[in-house]
């Protein structure tokens, strides 16, 4: 028999998949996706409540986990570590899927998804590093004109990428990750610590490469984190099982 929890899972997958497609293509998600997701989520939550009649302690436990979860994601948004669409994705998921459909874990799926997606985002610096190494193997002098230490060059390779000015249009949003002119250019590593919400104007230069911090769509990572939650369950419980 088709259970309410399975309907919640299907709705969550549909909403996050639609949001992922829009985030990749446009770097924006239509508010209608979240509004419909929230309305469906509330309706399914009511059905689940009427069907299961959870005890008061279960509701209190969920609220106890939900409050720090909201504090974390809203704080991340205020610090520009997440975009508005990313926050709405987590809130929508928290409403759509309050409990794991297969009861894998003690934390709500939205919180587990937050943990998994942030672990996956750690792969982005490795991608940037591979990008920069590939340019160097092609003979590009990506650090030409920079007066920087080896450590800062390495950090820049993890947090930013050099592009040709004519290829900047392929990036929806980005921040410029360099200051000054040759031979005393410096990296702006602080630019990598927040999500760019605009496309900065590139500095006027005759040099072939300009370093930028591109805005990476995060909702695909949220979708991947949700799939990992469905498959692996609670990451904290999984970690405890691995080390015990």
C-alpha positions in Angstrom: 0.0 0.0 0.0 1.2 3.5 -0.9 2.2 5.2 2.4 2.1 8.9 3.2 5.8 8.8 3.9 6.4 7.6 0.3 4.3 10.4 -1.0 6.4 12.8 1.0 9.6 11.3 -0.5 8.3 11.5 -4.0 7.2 15.1 -3.6 10.5 16.0 -2.1 12.4 14.4 -5.0 10.2 16.2 -7.6 10.6 19.6 -5.9 14.4 19.3 -5.5 14.8 18.0 -9.0 12.9 20.9 -10.5 14.8 23.3 -8.4 18.1 21.7 -9.4 17.3 22.1 -13.1 16.4 25.8 -12.7 19.4 26.4 -10.4 21.9 24.9 -12.9 20.3 26.7 -16.0 19.4 30.0 -14.5 21.1 30.2 -11.1 17.6 31.2 -9.8 14.6 29.1 -8.7 11.0 30.2 -9.3 9.2 30.9 -6.0 6.3 28.8 -7.3 8.4 25.7 -6.8 8.8 26.4 -3.1 5.2 27.6 -2.7 3.7 24.4 -4.2 6.2 22.3 -2.3 5.2 23.9 1.0 1.5 23.5 0.3 1.9 19.9 -0.6 4.2 19.4 2.4 1.6 20.8 4.8 -1.2 18.8 3.3 0.8 15.5 3.6 2.0 16.4 7.1 -1.7 16.8 8.2 -2.5 13.4 6.5 0.4 11.8 8.3 -0.6 13.3 11.7 -4.1 12.1 11.3 -3.0 8.6 10.3 -0.2 8.1 12.8 -1.3 10.3 15.7 2.3 10.7 17.0 2.8 11.1 20.7 3.6 14.6 22.1 7.2 13.7 22.9 7.8 12.9 19.2 6.5 16.3 18.2 8.6 18.0 20.8 11.7 16.1 19.7 11.2 17.2 16.1 10.7 20.9 17.1 13.8 20.6 19.3 15.9 19.6 16.3 14.1 22.1 14.0 15.0 25.2 16.0 18.8 24.8 15.8 18.4 23.7 12.1 16.6 26.9 11.3 19.2 28.9 13.2 22.0 27.3 11.2 20.5 27.9 7.8 19.3 31.4 8.5 22.7 32.3 10.0 24.4 30.8 6.9 22.2 33.0 4.7 22.9 36.1 6.7 26.7 35.4 6.4 26.1 34.8 2.6 27.3 31.2 2.9 24.0 30.2 1.3 21.7 31.8 -1.2 18.0 32.5 -0.6 17.0 29.5 -2.8 19.2 27.2 -0.8 17.5 28.3 2.4 14.1 27.8 0.9 15.1 24.3 -0.3 16.0 23.2 3.2 12.9 24.8 4.8 10.6 23.2 2.1 12.3 19.8 2.7 11.8 20.1 6.4 8.1 20.5 5.8 7.8 18.0 3.0 9.7 15.2 4.8 9.6 15.6 8.6 10.5 11.9 9.2 12.7 9.4 7.2 10.4 7.3 5.0 12.3 4.2 6.1 13.0 5.3 9.7 16.8 5.4 9.1 18.1 7.6 11.9 17.1 9.9 14.7 17.6 13.3 13.0 15.0 14.8 10.6 15.9 14.2 6.9 16.4 18.0 6.3 19.1 18.1 8.9 20.8 15.0 7.5 20.6 16.5 4.0 22.3 19.7 5.3 25.2 17.6 6.7 25.6 15.5 3.6 25.3 18.4 1.1 28.0 20.4 3.0 30.3 17.4 2.9 29.8 17.2 -0.8 30.5 20.9 -1.3 34.0 20.2 0.0 34.6 18.6 -3.4 34.3 22.0 -5.1 37.8 23.1 -4.0 39.2 19.8 -5.4 37.5 20.6 -8.7 39.0 24.1 -8.7 42.4 22.6 -8.0 42.1 20.1 -10.8 41.0 23.0 -13.1 44.0 25.0 -12.2 46.4 22.1 -12.5 45.0 21.3 -16.0 45.7 24.9 -17.1 49.2 24.7 -15.8 49.8 21.4 -17.6 48.6 23.2 -20.8 51.4 25.7 -20.3 49.4 28.6 -18.8 51.3 30.7 -16.4 48.3 31.2 -14.1 50.2 33.0 -11.4 51.9 35.5 -13.7 52.2 38.9 -12.1 51.3 37.8 -8.6 53.4 38.8 -5.6 52.2 36.0 -3.3 53.6 33.2 -1.2 53.4 29.6 -2.2 50.7 29.0 0.5 48.4 31.8 -0.7 48.8 30.5 -4.3 47.8 27.1 -3.2 44.8 28.5 -1.3 43.8 30.5 -4.3 43.9 27.4 -6.4 41.4 25.8 -4.1 39.1 28.7 -3.8 39.2 30.4 -7.3 39.9 29.9 -10.9 41.5 32.0 -13.7 39.5 32.6 -16.8 39.9 34.6 -20.0 37.8 37.8 -20.0 35.9 36.8 -23.1 34.6 33.6 -21.4 33.2 35.5 -18.3 29.7 35.5 -19.8 29.4 31.7 -19.2 29.3 32.4 -15.5 26.0 33.8 -14.1 27.5 35.3 -10.9 31.1 35.7 -9.8 33.3 37.9 -7.7 36.8 39.0 -8.8 39.5 37.3 -6.8 42.4 39.5 -7.4 43.6 43.1 -6.7 46.2 45.4 -8.1 48.3 45.1 -11.3 51.4 43.2 -12.4 53.9 42.6 -11.0 52.3 43.1 -7.6 48.9 41.5 -8.0 47.3 40.0 -4.8 44.6 37.5 -4.3 41.3 38.4 -2.6 40.7 35.1 -0.8 37.9 36.7 1.3 35.8 36.7 -1.9 35.6 32.9 -1.7 34.0 32.9 1.7 30.6 34.1 0.5 28.3 33.3 -2.4 28.5 35.9 -5.2 25.0 37.3 -5.9 26.1 39.6 -8.8 28.5 39.5 -11.7 31.4 41.8 -10.8 33.0 43.9 -13.5 36.3 42.5 -14.6 39.3 44.7 -14.1 40.6 46.4 -17.2 43.8 44.6 -18.1 45.7 43.4 -21.1 46.7 40.2 -19.3 45.1 37.0 -20.6 43.7 35.6 -17.3 41.6 37.1 -14.5 41.0 35.2 -11.3 37.4 34.9 -10.2 35.3 33.1 -7.5 32.3 31.7 -9.5 29.0 31.1 -7.8 28.4 27.4 -7.6 24.8 26.2 -7.7 24.1 24.5 -4.3 20.8 22.9 -4.9 22.2 20.0 -6.9 24.3 19.3 -3.8 21.1 19.5 -1.7 19.4 17.0 -4.0 22.5 14.7 -3.8 22.5 15.1 0.0 18.8 14.1 0.2 19.5 11.0 -2.0 22.3 10.1 0.4 19.9 10.6 3.3 17.4 8.2 1.8 20.1 5.6 1.0 22.5 5.8 3.9 20.2 7.3 6.6 21.4 9.5 9.5 25.1 10.5 8.9 25.7 11.0 12.6 24.4 7.5 13.4 26.3 6.1 10.5 29.5 7.7 11.8 28.9 6.3 15.3 28.4 2.8 13.8 31.6 3.1 11.7 33.8 4.0 14.7 32.2 1.7 17.3 
